[in-house]
Every structure is written in structure tokens, then in C-alpha cells.
Amino acid sequence: MKLDRPDRPERLDALAAQYALGTLSPRARRRLARIARREPAVVAALRSWELRLAGLADAIPPVTPPARVWNAICTKLGIGDGQGADSAETGPAPWWSSLGLWRGLAFAGVAAALLLGLRLMAPPVEEPGQTIVAVLAGSDAKPALVATVERGGRILAVKAIGPIAVPPGRALELWALPAGKDPRSLGLVAATGVVRITLPAPADDALLGVPALAISLEPPGGSPTGKPTGPVLYSGGIERI
Amino acid sequence: MDEAAAARRSENLAALLARTALADERAFAELYRQTSSHLYAVALRMLRDKAAAEDALQEAFVSVWHHAGSYVAAKGRPQTWLTSVVRNRCLDLLRRRVPDTMTLTRDDDEGEFDLPATGPTPVELLLSGADAAMVRTCVDALPGGQRQAIALAFFQGLSHSELAAQLREPLGTVKSWIRRGLERLKSCLDRAGMAGP
């Protein structure tokens, strides 16, 4: 079988079809898989055949697998609590993946009022949406800090506006929460007054795809792991006003 | 599932895969929750053995965790990609079995085996697939032998020689049914605008 001769596209296509269908002999199957690793054309042929055929499987009536399969996957990968995907859905999750904190209706009302206040207090601007603002509130929905930055600017000002209790020997770390990704540290903030954080890029870029900010309690100097380690104390959605 | 719902589901699965590629355990758990019963059914049907199907599903999801990023580069529905991962895993397992253990008879686990004996046949399944209208037209156009051979190969993972035994036809006949059936299916589906590269 001259699998690797590029002058035989029909032959390649027929082999790819049989690979996807599963009727190739074990030897030819292994051979084609090996060639696919270095030949994009072979990968493309396989993929389009898999696409043609795999849709046929949609009609098979589903069968729920036993919970031990998920547990075995978790054990093998060293992830999760091994208690099953269903409990993973309702069980404790990293706080940054459940933004219910800042989506709560009670808080939304407070934040909207505060944002409106900020908007009214701000000097008139030529174009709307020049400032990025996040109002960070705790679990009691009371605003505790406000973060603001001009869209083209790099200085993010974080001002404490409510009483904030920080246990001795701990620090507050501010995180950007990109959609679907791990939190990104923006820096440490203070429990009183204003802290100015320099962003790595102009705010529009630095906060692109970031719907929310949050503050967690960390060891002095910030999280040692690059990811939040302590509880989230405050969080809030980003608005462009 | 209507087209809009199917598109939403694909979008959702693609997002879960993208997050899985970034090692998001919660997204991975959700992906498993949404797709495992379909993929397990595919594996059960091909391997006809609960323990083997569980192993295949487990290995497939371990592979998905490590290679979810490669989906991003792929074209096509996430469900298709996941099905391919599971089918390929099953085919590898089937082809690795020594011939005398590859038997079509059922073993002692038959009592708790989920595959319904009275369930749809492979050909019926082929005719009721998601892209039903197009696939039905194309499959209907295949001569009976080609249709049956492709359905058995697809849903039960039978090799050429196993097909020949099951259909009681010479090996050469079965091979040519498969080859010509696939060629016809391709040109028909391509004409219908489905699944181009």
C-alpha cells in the first residue's frame, strides 16, 4: 500500500473513509495514523470522513455510564473530588467560576445606583464609555471598593469606600476574572484609601474579555501560586461608562 | 433537536472544550455530564461489553482532557469530534483483541447488559441520525448490501472479515460493498452540502 504517495488522492480518500468507518486492518490502521502525524493532507481526509460518519451516531439512544467511570477519570488525572460529575456541578467550585456573587439581584440594584451616581458626578465627557468602572461588593452586597481606569490609560485606581476588615498578617489581592480562564492577578490593594495599580497594557487591552474583578484574602505579598488561594471577599462586574 | 437548539448545544460544547483545554476542571465535569451518556452508548454498541465500554469511555475522556486544545483547530461539531475520539478508542480496543475472544456471542453479564436486544437495528439507526433528512436520502440510495455492511461496521465496529462472517458473503464482496458504499455516500452527502472538509 503506497499510503505516502501524494499522487494518489483517491486512494488516500478511500483509506481515510475506511479508517473512519473502522474497517481497515490493524496494520493499515496503525500505518495511516502514523502517517497522519506528519501529513496534514491525511489529517484533513480523516477529519472530513469522521465528520461525515460521526453524525450518524447521534441516533443511538443514550445510556448513563456508572459513576465509577467519572471517579476513575478524576483519579487518573488527579483532578476534582472524585465524587461524580453531578456532584461537581452542585458541590464547591472555585469561587471565580461562580459569579453569582455579583450577579445577585440585590447587589445589582446597589451597583446600578452607585454607577449612576458616579456617572452624574463625573465631568461631562465628549463620548460615552471612556471610563471603565467596577464596584466591588462583599457577600452582604454592600459596595466596599471602586476600581476605575480610563479606557486608554494604564493606571487602575482602587478606592476603598466601605469598612473593610483585614485579618492581621493578610493581604488583599485584586484579580481580573477573564471569561472561561483562570483569574489573573492585577496586584495588591489596601483596606483604606486609594491604591494605584499599573496595568501591563492600556485598560482596553488589559481588561479585554474580562467581565468582572474580584478581591481575595491572601498571605502577605500576595498569592504564592499565581492563583487565588484564599476566600473571595469582594467582587463586581466591569462597566464601561 | 431543531437546528437552532443543535447550534446552541454545539456552541456550548465548544465553549466547554475550550475551557477544558485551559485545565478548567468544572468545565470538564460539565462536558462529561452533557456528553458521557451518548458516548457511553456508542462504546457499548461497538464493544458489546460493559467493562470494556467503561474503559473506552474513561480513556477517551482522559485523552479529551489532554487534547481538548486540538479540537479548537478542528472544523466541525464538538459532538462529532468527541464521538470520533470514542469510536477510535473502541476500534483500537476491538482490533487489539485476539480473534478467538472476538466473539459475537454474549457472556455471563448478559443479564445486566444495557444494549436492548429489541432496540433499533444498525440500519434503522443509520436512517434516524441527526442529519436525518440528508443522510436518509443518501443511505436510501445505497443498495441493500452496501447499506447493511456500512451500518454494521459503523455501529458495531465489525472488521471486513467479521462482516463477511456475519453477512455470510465472501470477503471480497464485503470489501467492495464497503468501498463502493462509502464512495456513494460521500458524493451524495457532498452534493447535499454536508460535511465538506
HADDOCK unambig.tbl for C-alpha pairs under 7 A between the chains (distance, minus, plus):
assign (segid A and resid 17 and name CA) (segid B and resid 182 and name CA) 6.89 0.50 0.50
assign (segid A and resid 21 and name CA) (segid B and resid 153 and name CA) 6.40 0.50 0.50
assign (segid A and resid 21 and name CA) (segid B and resid 154 and name CA) 5.47 0.50 0.50
assign (segid A and resid 22 and name CA) (segid B and resid 91 and name CA) 6.26 0.50 0.50
assign (segid A and resid 22 and name CA) (segid B and resid 153 and name CA) 6.66 0.50 0.50
assign (segid A and resid 22 and name CA) (segid B and resid 154 and name CA) 6.97 0.50 0.50
assign (segid A and resid 22 and name CA) (segid B and resid 157 and name CA) 6.13 0.50 0.50
assign (segid A and resid 22 and name CA) (segid B and resid 159 and name CA) 6.92 0.50 0.50
assign (segid A and resid 23 and name CA) (segid B and resid 153 and name CA) 6.66 0.50 0.50
assign (segid A and resid 23 and name CA) (segid B and resid 158 and name CA) 6.80 0.50 0.50
assign (segid A and resid 23 and name CA) (segid B and resid 159 and name CA) 4.63 0.50 0.50
assign (segid A and resid 23 and name CA) (segid B and resid 160 and name CA) 5.72 0.50 0.50
assign (segid A and resid 26 and name CA) (segid B and resid 95 and name CA) 5.86 0.50 0.50
assign (segid A and resid 44 and name CA) (segid B and resid 197 and name CA) 6.85 0.50 0.50
assign (segid A and resid 48 and name CA) (segid B and resid 195 and name CA) 6.50 0.50 0.50
assign (segid A and resid 48 and name CA) (segid B and resid 196 and name CA) 6.32 0.50 0.50
assign (segid A and resid 48 and name CA) (segid B and resid 197 and name CA) 4.89 0.50 0.50
assign (segid A and resid 50 and name CA) (segid B and resid 84 and name CA) 6.31 0.50 0.50
assign (segid A and resid 51 and name CA) (segid B and resid 76 and name CA) 6.66 0.50 0.50
assign (segid A and resid 51 and name CA) (segid B and resid 80 and name CA) 6.13 0.50 0.50
assign (segid A and resid 51 and name CA) (segid B and resid 195 and name CA) 5.91 0.50 0.50
assign (segid A and resid 52 and name CA) (segid B and resid 195 and name CA) 5.31 0.50 0.50
assign (segid A and resid 54 and name CA) (segid B and resid 80 and name CA) 5.34 0.50 0.50
assign (segid A and resid 54 and name CA) (segid B and resid 83 and name CA) 6.19 0.50 0.50
assign (segid A and resid 54 and name CA) (segid B and resid 84 and name CA) 6.37 0.50 0.50
assign (segid A and resid 55 and name CA) (segid B and resid 80 and name CA) 6.10 0.50 0.50
assign (segid A and resid 55 and name CA) (segid B and resid 129 and name CA) 6.72 0.50 0.50
assign (segid A and resid 55 and name CA) (segid B and resid 130 and name CA) 6.41 0.50 0.50
assign (segid A and resid 55 and name CA) (segid B and resid 131 and name CA) 6.88 0.50 0.50
assign (segid A and resid 56 and name CA) (segid B and resid 126 and name CA) 5.83 0.50 0.50
assign (segid A and resid 56 and name CA) (segid B and resid 129 and name CA) 4.83 0.50 0.50
assign (segid A and resid 56 and name CA) (segid B and resid 130 and name CA) 6.73 0.50 0.50
assign (segid A and resid 57 and name CA) (segid B and resid 42 and name CA) 6.97 0.50 0.50
assign (segid A and resid 57 and name CA) (segid B and resid 129 and name CA) 6.58 0.50 0.50
assign (segid A and resid 58 and name CA) (segid B and resid 129 and name CA) 5.47 0.50 0.50
assign (segid A and resid 58 and name CA) (segid B and resid 130 and name CA) 5.48 0.50 0.50
assign (segid A and resid 59 and name CA) (segid B and resid 125 and name CA) 5.68 0.50 0.50
assign (segid A and resid 59 and name CA) (segid B and resid 128 and name CA) 5.74 0.50 0.50
assign (segid A and resid 59 and name CA) (segid B and resid 129 and name CA) 4.52 0.50 0.50
assign (segid A and resid 59 and name CA) (segid B and resid 130 and name CA) 6.23 0.50 0.50
assign (segid A and resid 60 and name CA) (segid B and resid 41 and name CA) 6.70 0.50 0.50
assign (segid A and resid 60 and name CA) (segid B and resid 42 and name CA) 6.87 0.50 0.50
assign (segid A and resid 60 and name CA) (segid B and resid 125 and name CA) 6.57 0.50 0.50
assign (segid A and resid 61 and name CA) (segid B and resid 41 and name CA) 6.84 0.50 0.50
assign (segid A and resid 62 and name CA) (segid B and resid 37 and name CA) 4.98 0.50 0.50
assign (segid A and resid 62 and name CA) (segid B and resid 38 and name CA) 4.44 0.50 0.50
assign (segid A and resid 62 and name CA) (segid B and resid 41 and name CA) 5.30 0.50 0.50
assign (segid A and resid 63 and name CA) (segid B and resid 37 and name CA) 4.76 0.50 0.50
assign (segid A and resid 63 and name CA) (segid B and resid 38 and name CA) 6.41 0.50 0.50
assign (segid A and resid 63 and name CA) (segid B and resid 40 and name CA) 6.27 0.50 0.50
assign (segid A and resid 63 and name CA) (segid B and resid 41 and name CA) 5.10 0.50 0.50
assign (segid A and resid 64 and name CA) (segid B and resid 37 and name CA) 4.36 0.50 0.50
assign (segid A and resid 65 and name CA) (segid B and resid 36 and name CA) 6.94 0.50 0.50
assign (segid A and resid 65 and name CA) (segid B and resid 37 and name CA) 5.98 0.50 0.50
assign (segid A and resid 65 and name CA) (segid B and resid 40 and name CA) 6.10 0.50 0.50
assign (segid A and resid 69 and name CA) (segid B and resid 54 and name CA) 6.17 0.50 0.50
assign (segid A and resid 69 and name CA) (segid B and resid 58 and name CA) 5.90 0.50 0.50
assign (segid A and resid 73 and name CA) (segid B and resid 58 and name CA) 5.70 0.50 0.50
assign (segid A and resid 73 and name CA) (segid B and resid 62 and name CA) 6.25 0.50 0.50
assign (segid A and resid 77 and name CA) (segid B and resid 62 and name CA) 6.96 0.50 0.50
assign (segid A and resid 79 and name CA) (segid B and resid 25 and name CA) 6.97 0.50 0.50
assign (segid A and resid 80 and name CA) (segid B and resid 25 and name CA) 6.70 0.50 0.50
assign (segid A and resid 85 and name CA) (segid B and resid 29 and name CA) 5.04 0.50 0.50
assign (segid A and resid 85 and name CA) (segid B and resid 30 and name CA) 6.73 0.50 0.50
assign (segid A and resid 85 and name CA) (segid B and resid 32 and name CA) 6.87 0.50 0.50
assign (segid A and resid 85 and name CA) (segid B and resid 33 and name CA) 5.85 0.50 0.50
assign (segid A and resid 86 and name CA) (segid B and resid 33 and name CA) 6.81 0.50 0.50
assign (segid A and resid 88 and name CA) (segid B and resid 26 and name CA) 7.00 0.50 0.50
assign (segid A and resid 88 and name CA) (segid B and resid 29 and name CA) 6.66 0.50 0.50
assign (segid A and resid 180 and name CA) (segid B and resid 19 and name CA) 5.67 0.50 0.50
assign (segid A and resid 181 and name CA) (segid B and resid 19 and name CA) 6.79 0.50 0.50
assign (segid A and resid 181 and name CA) (segid B and resid 22 and name CA) 6.79 0.50 0.50
